[in-house]
Amino acid sequence: MQPKRIQALSSLLISQIAAGEVVERPASALKEVLENSLDAGAHSIAIDLAEGGTKLIRVQDDGMGIPAEDLPLALQRHATSKIQALEDLQQVNTLGFRGEGLASIAAVSRLTLSSRTEDCEIGWSIQAENGVLSEPEPCPRTVGSSIEIADLYFNTPARRKFLKTASAEFAQCHAVVERLALAWPHCAFLLKHNQKQILRLGSHTPDERIAAIAGEEFAQHGLKLKTQAAHLKLQGILGHPTLPHRQREVQFCFVNGRFVRDKVLQHALRQAYHDVLHHEIKPHYVLFLELPPEEVDVNVHPTKTEIRFRDSQAIHRFVFQAAHQVLSETRAGHIFSTPTPVASVTASPPPQQQPTPSSPVATITPPASASSNSTRENASLHSPSRSSAPTSERVQQNGGKGLAFYQTLFKGIQDDALLQEPSIRATTPLTAPTPTVLESSAPESRFPPLGFAIGQLHGVYILAQAETGLVIVDMHAAHERIVYERLKNAFHRDQSLPSQSLLLPYSYAASTIEWVTAEQGQSTLSQLGFTFTLNEPNQIVLHAIPAALEKADPIPLLSATLAELHEFGSSRVIQERLDHLLATMACHGAVRANRQLSLTEMNALLRDMEETERSGQCNHGRPTWRTLSLQELDQLFLRGR
């Protein structure tokens, strides 16, 4: 059999092969065109799709346009106005830059491109089919560009067979528009499918655009994040851990305005949420990371959704610490904007705006307006003491006996010398607050954020009267979080873990990367409790492991730790397993259901919740408390109707 001769491929076939990477589906073609419009400074973009984009994709913008003499170049491979030299590629600040998008689309569709610049009185149009370009022709149009992509993959039937249904392809196109709309809130978007309007967005502020795309509930109850360190800037919204996840997935990360799927960012956010999110629920977030263009490589893949950071470990630490800090403030009363209560009230008015830590707690219900006087007067006839706080005598009843029991819940923890550090707890956590203390901390209100306990329901829930209504607390879940946070603070105060020597050393044949990581990270591994020696070639002799994980298999534990250390700069394997161990201890040490507590014990628990980080969720991510506002209670009982 004669060997086949090597021959050069035709330019059309080269473009069709490249299109397989750049334009794998209609959504990919739409993304390339929209990015060109945004790079051209468009303030308004109209998109028309037919049959999910397989039959037609038409995009019209009001950008700066393309000069007539440049139209043929716009449809040639590796022709672009965005980079001129290698130095430009290292500092890309535009969405497109490769010069392959339009050429790849033109190779697998019937394409028409028309454009007009501001200094030209008429527009010009050019067509492409099977890689053959027509001569530019004059056409009437306004300043800007429009591109029409008809019969995508008409000349590559093998590729067309891999497309899904029209509805599935349109869903992908819709997602592309939403992502770009989030990153460019000043730009208006109009999306039509089969001549039916699907999405219309005007020029918005960033917060308004997030609400329009991710939903009002997410934007209203999400946790605002805005931080900056050196040349890094991160802002956006993190989904509240207890926000009901009935809506679709909201996971958007943008780097310098570009939507990306980056494992470093995803890992950092998963770790920030790992002990406040219930089971396998995915975290929700819309985040925008800004950094100098030279610090990130966007030329990793033709689709440009994959990137590579110059210092991925620093980025991981920055994002994790920023998200972790915001989530740690979800203590009861710190970020006091609770998620929608679990109640079958569909038409109730929104709850009152809750006070924030930066402002004093509002005074008790002000005089009602004239329009609501009759309603409130009628209510007062049936509930004369409705807005009054429990008296100090009621809060303090059985105080000595009750607090003695509450103190036993922390026996063994409170006695630990580590917990006596001022940085962990300045005062004893077990003393019930007195009215004078409350008045000094919030002189304009008789209620702390979680109010005062008024009773216990079935030995499981604490009922408390707060400024705005009724607070319901799962006492086991709340106490579990309190114990867990105290254990973590005590255990990690010294930033090191005790070691447990192995009876016999383990010899581990490491890869080159693992060996180098172990050599460079000896101090970090020592802090984590590992003791080892390095032998050539690539042998690691393990002598000790963290004492808290003495039952773990040493070699897989070391291997996983080295992998984490190499990828993210600090090991989360050990942290996760230690946190799991401490969470188990806290669960067993927390007050159990059906335990009868006095009012003083309940109030002491409420005050601890108000001072404990992440007290809005238990260790497993379940909510620890909910609130029912007076309006919602009125709605349930049809009061005022």
N, C-alpha and C positions, 0 to 999 in steps of 0.2 A: 504494500500500500504506500503510495507516494505521499510524503508530507505536504500539507497545504502551505501555499506560499503566503508570506506576510504581505499585507497590503494596507494602505491607508484608508480609513473610513471616510465616507462622505461627510460634509459639514452638516447635512440634514440628519443623518443617522447619529452623529455626535450630539446634536442638540436634542434629539429624541431620547437618547440614553440619559443625558443630563436631566431631562425633564422628569425622568422617573424618580429622581431624588428631590428636585426642587418643587415639582408639581405632582404630588402623588394623588391628589384628589381635588375637587373644585374648591374646597376651603383653602388649600395651599395657594391656588391661583389667585383667589380673592385676597388673601393676606398680602401677597406680593404687590398687587395693584394698590391696595389701600395704603400700604407703607410708602409707596411712591407718592401718593397724594399728600400724605402727612408731611413727608420730607419736602414737598413743594410748597409748604406753608398754607395748605387748604384750611378754611374756616367752616366749610360746609361740604358734606359728601353725601351724594344720593346713590343708592345701590339698588339695582333691579336684578332679580334672579328668576329663572324659569327652570322647573323640574330639578330643584336642588342645586342649580348651577351647572348641571350637565348640558342643558340645552342653551342657556344664555347666562352670562354674567356681564352686567353693564354698570360701570362706575363713572360718575361725573363729579368733578370737583371744581373749586374756584381758586386753585393754586396759581402759581406764577406762570405755568404753561411751559411748552417746549418750542424753541425756535424751529421754523420750517426746515432749515438745513440740517437740524439734528434729528429729525424724525427717523430717517433710515438707521442712524447709529443707535437710536433707542431700542431697536429691535435686533441688534447684533449682539452676539455673545461677547462678554468681557468688555463692554463699552459702558462707561458710567461717568457721571460728573462729580462723584462723591469722594473718590480717592484718586490720587495721581502718582503716589510713590509708596514705598513700604512704610515710611514713617507715618503716612496718613492711616494706613491699616492698623497701626498700633494705637491710634487715637481716634477711633471711629465714634462720631457723635450723631450719626444718622441711623435710621432703621434699615435702610438698604445700602449696599455698597459693593456687592459682588459683580453686578452687571450681568447676571444670568437669568433673572426672573422673567422679564418680558420676552427674551429670546427663547427661553424654554417653553413658555406658554404659546408663543407664535408657532413653534414647531409641532404642536399637537392640537391646534384649533384653527378656526377661521377668525382672524383677529383684525379689528379695525381700530386705529388710534387716531384721534383728532385732537388738536390743541391750538391755543392762541395765546400769545404773550401780550403784555400790556402795551408794548410799543408797536404792535402790528394791528392793522385795521381789519384784517380778515383772518380766519382760521385756516389751518391746513390739515389734511387727512391722508393717512397711508394705510394700506391693507397688506396682510400677510397670509399666505396659505401654502402649506407644504414647504415652508422655508423660502418661498419666492415672494419678494417684496414688490409692490406696485410703486409707481412714481407718485410723489406727494401731489395732492390736488387741493385747490382752494375749496373752502366750505364755510358756511355761515355759523358762527358760534360766539359765545361770550368768552372773556378771559378765563383761562383754566384748561383742563384736559378732560377728555372722556375716552374710555376704552371699552370696547365691546368684544367679548369672547364668546363665540358661537360654536356649538357642536364640539365640545371638549373631547379629545381623544377619538375624533372621527377617523383618523388615519392610523390609529394604534388600537385595534379592536381587542388585543390581548389585555391591555391596560384597562380598557373600558369594562371588561368582564369582572374586574375586581371591585368595581364601584358597588356601593350598597343601594338601597332604595332611595328614591328622591327625598323622602322625608328625613331619612338618616343623614344624607349628604347636606340637606338644608340645615339640620341641627348643628352640624360642624361649622357651616358658614356663619350661622347665627352666633355661635360661640366666639368665632374670630372677630366679628364686629363688636361684641360686648367687651372683649379684652382690650381692643384698641380704643374703644370709647372710654374705658376706665382710665387708660393712660393719658388720654388727650381730652380732658373734660371741656376745654374751651371750644372744641370743634363740634359742630352739629352733625348728626347722622340721621339719615332716613333710609330704612330698609324695607323693600317690598319683595314678596315672593308670589309668583304667578299673579301679578297685578294686584295683590292684596297687601295693604300696609301692615307690617309686623312690628316695627320699632320706629319710634320717632323721638329723638333726643335733641333738645336745644343746647345752646351754650350754657354750661353749668360751672359751679364751683366744684372742687374735688369732692367735698362731702355730699353735695347734691347728686353728683354722678354716681357715687358709691350707693346711695340710697336708691337711685333709679335702676341700677343694674343688680346689686346684691339684695335689695329689698329694704323696705322701711324698718322692719323689725331688727334686721342685722345692724343697720346704721344707728338706730336709736339706742339699742341696748349693748352694742359693741363697746369695747374698751379702746379709747383713743391712745395711740402711740406716736410720740414724736420725740426723737432724741438725735444727738449729734456727738460724734467723737472724732477729733482731728479732721480728716478729710471724708469721713463716712457720715451719711445722713440717712435716717430711717424714719418713715412716718406711715400712717395708715390706721387701720382698725383691726383689732383682734376680736374674734367671736367670743362672747361671754360663755364660760364653760357650762353654765346651766341653761343656756338658751336652747329651747326645743329645736331639735334638728329635723324638723319635718320638711323644711324647704330643701331645694336642691343644693348640691355641694358648692361651697363658696371657698375656693382656694386660688388666689391670684397673687403672684409675686412678679414685680416689675423691677428691672435693673436699668437705670438710666432711661426710663420710659419704654423699655422693651419687655414684653411678656416672656418669661423664661420658666423652664422646668429644671431646676437645679437641685441636685441631691444634697448639697451642703446646706442650702437654705431650708429645704424640706426637713432635713434631719434636725437642724437647730430648733425649728418650730415644734416638731414632734416632741423633742426633749423638754421644751419649755412647758408643754401641756401634759406631760406624761403622768403626773399624779393629781391633776385636777379635772381630767376628762374621763367620762364614764366608759369603761371597757374599751371597745374597739371603735368608738365614734371618732371620726376624723376631725381635726381642728379646722375651724373656719377663719379665714383672714384675707384681707386686702392690704398688701404692703408694698411700699415704694422705696427701694434702696437707691441712693445716689452716691457715686464715687467717681474719681477721675477716670476718664476713658482708658488711660494707659494701664490702669489696675485690673482690667477685665478683658479677656480675649473673647470676642463674639464670633470670630472666624473659626468655629469648631465644626459646624455642620451647615450644609446649605440651607436648612430650614431656619437657622439662626435662633432656635428656641433653647439650644444648649450653649452654655458658656463655660468659661474656665477663669477662676479668680487667680491673680498672681499670688495672693496670700490667703488661701482658703481657710486656714485655721483662724486667722484674725477675724475674717468675716463671720465664721461660725460663732466665735466667742461674742462678737458684737451683737449679732442678731439674737442669740440665745439669751444673753444677759438683759437686753432691752425687753424682749418678750417676757422673760421670767420676772423682771421687776414689775411690769404692768400687771401680770397675773397674780403676783404675790400681794397686790393691793386689793384683791377682791375679798377683803375681810368684811364682815358685817358692819355696816355703818361707815366704812371708808369710801368705797364706791357704792353709794346707796341708791343705785338705780336698778332695782331688781327686775329680772325677766318676768314676762307675762305670767301671772299666777296660773296654776293648774286648777282651773275652775271652768265649769260649763256656762260661762257668761259670754255670749257672743256680741251683744249690743251695748256692753257697758262702756261708759266714757273712759278715756285714758286716765291712769292714776295720776295723782298730784306729783309735781316735780319734787323729788326728794332732795334734802339738803346735802351738800358736799362738805368734806372735811375742812375746806378752806373758808367756809362761812358758818356762822353760828346756826344752831338748829332753830328753825322758825318757831315763833310763839304759837300757842295753842289756837285753834280755829278762830280767825278774826270774825268780827261781826258780819253777818251775811248781808248781801246786797238786797235791795228792795224786791227784786224779782224772785229771790229765794227765801224771803222771810217766812212766808206762809208754810213752806215745806219744812223749814227748820223748827218753826214754832210748833208745828204738829208733831214733829219728831220728839221735841223736848217734853211734850205731855206724856209720852210713853216711855221715855228714857231720860229722866232728869239729870242723871249723873254721867251721861254718855261721854262727855269730854273731860271728865275729871280723872286725874292720875290716882293710882292707889296711894293711900297714906303711908307715911314712913312707918307707922306702927304696924301696918299690915305687912310691909316688906320685911320688917325686922322680927316678926313673930317667930318664936322657936329658934332664934338666931344661933345661940350657942350650941344647941343640940344639932341643928341642921348643918352648920358649918363644920362641925367635928366630923360628920359623915363625909361631907364633900372633900375635906382634906385627905381622908383615907383613900380617895380615888387616885390621888397623886403620890401615894406612899411609895417610896423607893425612887421616885423621880425628883420630888421636891428635896429630898435629903441629899441628892447628888450635889457635890460641891460645884460642879460645872454650871448648874442651874442658878447658882447664887451670883453669877457674874452680872454686873450692871448692864452689860451690852445685851444680855438675854432677857432679863426681867428686873426692872429697877425696884419694884415693890412686890410684896407677896401677892400672888394672883388669887388667893383664896378668901380675901376679905370682902364681904358684901359692901357695895357702895352705899354711902350715907347720903341723905338729901343735901347736906351742905356741900359735899364733894360735887354732886351733880350740878348744883346751882353755880358753883365756882367755875366749872368747866363749860357750862352752857347756861349763862345767866338768863337768857330769854326763853328758856323752855324747861318744863318739869319732866321731860321725857328724854332718855338717852336714845340712840338710834333704834335699838331693838325693843325699847319700851320696858315695861315692868310685867313680870309674870303674874297671871291671874288664876292659873290652874294647870292641871295636867290631864291629858286625855288618854285613857286606856293604858297608862303607864308608858306610853311611847312618845307622845308629842307634848311639848310645852306650849301653852297658849299665853300670849303676851299682848298687852294693850300698848300700842305705839301711837305716835303723833297722828299718823294718817289712817289708822285702822287696826286690824288684827294681824299679829305676827304668829306664824305656826312654825315651831322648831322641832326637827327630828333630833331628840336629845342624844341618842347614841351616835349618830353620824357627826353631830357637832362636837361632842366630847372626844370622839375618835380623832378628828382633825386637830384639836387642841393638844392632845397628848402626842400625836405624831410630830407636830411642829416643834414641840419642846424636846422630844427625843432627838430630832435632827439637829437642832441648835446645839444641844449638849454634845452630841456625838462628833460633830464636824467642827467644833470650836477650834481645835488645834490644827485643822487642815491636814491631818495625817491619821493613818489607821494603824493599829497594832498588828504585828505579824505573828504568824503561827509557824514555827519551824516544822519542816517535814521530817518524818522518821528516816526516810532515805531520799537523797537528792534525785530529782528527775532530770534526765538529759533530753533536750529537745532539739531536733534537727530543724533549725529555722531556715526560712528562705533568706535571700540576700536582703530584701527589703525589711523583713522582720528583724534581722540581726542589726542592721544599721539603725532602725527605729529604737531598738533596745539600747544600743550604745549611746545614741543622742538623747534618749529620754530616761537615763538611769535615775536622775533625781526625782522625776515625776513618778516613776514606777516605785521608787523607794517610799515616797509619801503614800502611795496606795497600798503599801504593805508587802511588796515583792522584794525578795532578796535573791540575787542570782550572780553568776559569774559568766563571762563571755570567753569561749574557747574557739580557736580557729580549727577547721573552717566552719563557720556558721553554726556552732554548737552553743546552746544556752543551757547552763546547768542551774536548775531552779532549787533553791534551798528553803524558801519560806513564801507563804501566801498570806493574804489578809486573814486575820484571825476570825473575823465575822463570817468568812466563807470557807471555813476549814473543811466543810463537807463537800465542797465543790471539787470537780475533777481538775487537777492543777494545770495540765497541758492545754486543754481547750480553753480554760480560763485565761491563761497567759496569751494564747494565740488570739483570742477575741479582743483582749485588752490592747495588744500590739496593733491589731488592725484598726481599732478605734483611734489609738494614739497617732497612727500614721495619717489617717483620713481627716480627723477633726481636731487634733492637737491636744485633746484632753479626754481621758477615758470616761465614757458614760456607762460602760458595761458594769464596772464596779459600783458606780453611783446608783444605777437602777436596781441592782441586786440588794445593795444595802438599804435603799429606800423601801424595797419590797419587804425586807426583813423587819425594818422599823415599823412599817405600816401594819404588818401582822401583829407585832407586839402591841401597837397602839390599839388595834381592834380588840384584842383580848383584854386590854387594860381599861377600855372605855366603859362607862356606865351602861348596863344592859337594860333591855326593854323590861317593862313591868316592875321596875324599881321605883318605888314611891319616893318622890323628892318633896321637901318642904318648899315654900315660896322663897325662902332665903337661898336655898341651894339652887333653885331655878334661876334666880336673879344673878347669883354668882356665876353660873354658867353663861348667861347672856352677856355679862360684862366681859368675861374671858373671850367670847366670840368676837366682841367688838374690837379687841386688841390683838387678835391672832391673825396672822397672814393666811390667806386662802380659806378663811373660815366659811366662805359661801358654799364650799363643796367639801365633801368628805374625802378620804384618801383614794376612794374609787371613782371620784368624779360626780357622785350623786349630790343633788342640792341638799343643804342642811336646813334651809329655812325658806319660807315663802310669806308673802304678805297679801292680805285682802283689804283693799281700801274701803273707806266708808261708802263711797259711791257704788262699789261693786256689791257690798252688803245690802245697800238700799235697793240695788237692781234685783238681787236675789229675792227680796221680800216685797218687791213692787211698791216700795215706800215713795210717797210724793206723787203718785199717779192719780 
